């Protein structure tokens, strides 16, 4: 039985459709999951931003209050007049916020690790300024500014991650593009290559050759002998009669 090239067209088309459908379904599944992760990341960024702002504000409040307390001219202290309860509240809030931020950061990421280091340096500089009156107020204030500037870098990096999508989502998008690309290539092959192959296969067949089982066998007609008529004399008899 000769091989029909056209018989592979439905099979290849079904295979291409299955690949496309499977790739799109997988991409949709990952996209829905990673969209939820991005929402959680956005909420995490907002909470981190609020905690960082509160930490920097409370740290500066404590430093300025201590600076006011140490001014040699008591009349200058009345310009700000930080209540003692406000200072205690600021110190407590700064410590609580600092530890909450530490728990939010991921030490496996280099930028998070660097931000944590700068925040720890800021808290240590503030503590040194509170304990030692010889420490200038510029030391903790500069540490606050350094941590705040680097916090902007971290927040921007996390926001870029939200815009681009999670790594698993990006991988799913790339895989879907590859599946669609190869499916398109297969479709092009089916459209253009299969007719060419079929034409080539038909042109190489030898004409006039038919399979033996397809040739009808004709029955051989029986041989018929001529029947001699008894009324007519045979050639030998007529010859003897003439003599």
Number of C-alpha atoms within 10 A of each C-alpha: 3 4 7 9 14 13 9 12 14 11 11 16 15 12 14 20 15 13 17 21 14 14 20 19 13 15 22 16 13 18 19 11 14 19 15 11 15 18 12 13 17 17 12 14 19 12 14 19 16 13 20 21 15 16 25 22 15 22 25 19 18 23 23 17 20 18 16 19 15 12 11 9 9 11 8 12 16 9 9 10 11 17 10 10 9 14 19 12 13 20 18 13 17 24 14 13 21 20 12 14 19 17 11 13 15 12 14 8 9 10 17 19 15 16 24 21 13 20 25 17 17 23 20 14 23 23 15 17 21 18 11 10 12 9 14 13 19 12 15 24 18 13 21 23 15 16 21 19 12 17 23 14 13 17 16 13 12 16 16 11 15 19 10 12 17 19 11 14 20 16 14 20 19 12 16 20 16 14 19 18 13 14 20 14 13 16 17 12 13 18 12 10 13 16 14 13 13 13 12 11 13 10 10 8 9 8 7 6 7 9 7 8 7 7 8 7 8 6 6 6 6 6 6 6 6 6 6 9 8 7 6 9 11 11 8 8 10 11 10 8 7 6 5
